[in-house]
């Protein structure tokens, strides 16, 4: 089972600061 598949991906980035996405 991949925890990073599906909705787990957006939830992971929501916990990170937006500066990490840039």
Buried (B, 14 or more C-beta within 10 A) or exposed (E): EEEEEEEEEEEEEEEEEEEEEE
